[in-house]
Amino acid sequence: MLGTVQMSLIFTLTSLTVPLPRIGREFSLHRDDLILLSAAYGLAFSGLLLFGGRVADRFGGRRALTAGLLVFTAASLAALFVPGPETLLTARFGQGVGAALTAPAAMAVLRAVFPQPAAYGRAMVTWGGLSVLGATAGNLLSGVISALASWRLAFAVPVVVGALALVLAPRLLPPTPAGGGRSLDLPGALLATAGITLISCGLVLTDAHPWGAPAVLTPLLTGAALLIGFVIAERRAHDPLLPLGFLRYHRRALALAAIGLTAAGIATTFVLLSLHLQQDRGWSALQTSAAFVPFAVALIVSGRMTGPLIARYGASAVTTSGLALCAMGLALLALTGLAPHSPYAYGLLPGLLTLPVGGAAGFAGATVLATEGVEPQQTGLAGGVMNTAMELGPTVILAALLTLGSDTASLAATAVAFAAAAFLSTRTK
């Protein structure tokens, strides 16, 4: 049940990618309006995740999970019946708020379900694979739904999952203790939320405005100043929202970077290929979704193999191999995938099969490394930090890639980033 909830949260992140052109035509929206609409969920999600993790650790995972599911389900239900773009944008922000409470709380409850370290490690392998699968399902199913019915029905998926989880949670999930005596660190929460949200918003707007435009520079510089203030405040706080030593533990920083990079690589591929297939090749939304079916199959199959590989060779080795395979898959797509008349079978398909194999391995291995050595009372914090990396990675990297001006160059640059990360992973003990 927890895995299905996690998949639903990530599904919702990508569920508007393919239907965006239809939404734009229905509401007469310009490109920058569509970009904001697509990013609204992620902006609220990423901005509030650290605070959501603290709420889970402070009040108990199951209680925070219930609160988050209530907000997430209610906002998803509202999105089903929105009359216009303003209410849809509000509903997407509401979904992000609910998701920011739900995601770290679900990880906190997962720790209570699997208290033994070995069992928890195996659960985290599956958890990492489900996150990538949720993003893939969002792209696939949203295209099918929008082609056969209405794009609004994509919001029915989180409504059904959220409602069932609210009914089943008291019966299936153990109670989790509250972290009595811990403060919520509201100053730190406000600084982190505002800083992350403003930087993300500024990066999103680079698609519609140049980097030097006030619409971009103002949120970027303000957000950066707020995050600097957050670091200063956390150093002085008695009970900080994010203990800075948490990121220095062993290989956690590199694992979080690998999570963000893997999420970014897959998101970038879906966005660029979805636009290429529909705008350059004239494919329908249904044909575009069908093109990614082999990607999903490869992801599911490789995800089943990742657990035994981690048990045999270790999370670090599997993460390194996964990053290297991602670099290979993206390089194949850059070389042949975006050629105007390249056949699908040997133009797109090789890259679409290699990338998910690497993504499943890299993401699952990095998830294990990111939660290595985490104390039970910090599980919500770990979930918040990990999901923040997952949300910010696509926003930051995709915004940087858009400045290259070429989809081929964007995929090639992402491949180079993966190769560099794989090399650094071999040098980190």
MOKAVEN-V805304 format. One record per helix or strand. SS is the DSSP state (a for helix, b for strand). FROM is the first residue (numbers start at 1). TO is the last residue. If there is no record, write none. Layout:
# MOKAVEN-V805304
SS & FROM & TO
SS & FROM & TO
This chain:
# MOKAVEN-V805304
a & 2 & 14
a & 20 & 27
a & 31 & 59
a & 61 & 80
a & 85 & 113
a & 117 & 148
a & 151 & 172
a & 186 & 205
a & 214 & 236
a & 244 & 248
a & 252 & 280
a & 285 & 291
a & 293 & 313
a & 315 & 337
a & 344 & 370
a & 376 & 402
a & 407 & 427
